[in-house]
Amino acid sequence: MSERLPTLVLVGRPNVGKSTLFNRLTRSRDALVANVPGLTRDRRYGRGKVGGRPYLVVDTAGFDPTAKEGLTAEMVRQAELAIREADLVLFVVDGRAGLTPHDEAIADYLRALGVAVRVLVNKTEGLDRAIARADFYALGFGEPLSISASHGDGVREMIHEVLAPFPKPKPNKDPLAERETEETEREGIRVAVLGRPNVGKSTLINALIGEERLIAYDMPGTTRDAIDVPFEHNGRPYTLVDTAGVRKKGRVTDTIEKFSVIKALQAVENANVAILTLDATQEVGEQDAHLGGFILETGRALVIAVNKWDAADAYQRQRIKTQLAHKLAFLSFAPVVFLSAKTGKGLDALMRAVDQAYAAAMKKLPTPQLTRVLQELVKRQAPPRHGLFRPKPRYAHQGGSNPPIIVIHGNALEHLPKSYLRYLEHGFTEAFGLKGTPLRLELRTSHNPYAEKG
């Protein structure tokens, strides 16, 4: 079982540098966006890591907590959803502007919510840091931390300090058997069901577990962590990592289904296999793509479940097949199962796909076979030249599992184009039957003593 990642939520008034800090913490400008219906501003979600310690970061829009109606009030409501999911709120303020009444209003709001808060005094490059943060002690959240998100000053020290109270992840002694622990064997494959609202997640969850089991797990106190629910299918044990909250059937209606992106992201981290649920009667949306992108980023095995297949007409069925091939082309490694959670049709096929994806993610890849496949792929299509020289992949071995990592050794491999790496990935996937899991390639270049001659 994967350990729960600390979730850090950035709040503050507009233009204090939250988005710049978000990009710094995630080391990316390609932030995940949750286009949840009803959101007036996009919230961005991403993963970061410092000193081997991973974490989740959420960037919220600037808001005024005193607003009672209209657009700004809706922004406050949406920010609160993220804040209540946080392990720690990072309250970003502007060190050049000093303490403002708007900052004080946000501080009062956070205090009323009773969440853990650290104040980050941003834009302090070139300033006396002690003086820049002096006013912000008055907010009452302990010692403020001075940073410059745009320049990176103090950011690494800050993230080390705010993560210090959280448990350190346990070292992985055997990367090839990361999830083959006694706990996994006892609980079975851990399966997370994800998807945007109204695609039928709750109906699918109920169908997988069985209604008689729901009462036992219909418990309060699940507003934050995903629920672990043991269940069996065809006599085989599994553990469902539920992102929607397991409820009795009578209490579940798609139209009022609550959705938390943070719960979904945490559930992916804590699962062996993710089921990305789509609605056959709706178009594939941006949120579907972003959830799929996060699953791919974490390296989890994946099955795409297209629900409500019985309710879709011929046009809708063809449309979603076309959109799967285009909008979700980057998830082509994942099996697609067309099903109806309402009638139960397709559930057996779904669970077979889950088993297949898990087996692929944990598969052992012998070095001789890997090297043989690599050499056959290179013989079939040689890498393109780079200047006077051609990259030469020579041999390969497995560097990890879940997802499988293939380490390729050779000369000038840093010059292999992305298109050729995709060719190798596809070749390995086909050769070893790795359907349902992403594949990672690591390149190890040997020094070529003749590279600078001739």
Order of alpha helices (4+ residues) and beta strands (2+ residues): beta-alpha-beta-beta-beta-alpha-beta-alpha-beta-alpha-beta-alpha-alpha-beta-alpha-alpha-beta-beta-alpha-beta-alpha-beta-alpha-beta-alpha-alpha-beta-beta-alpha-beta
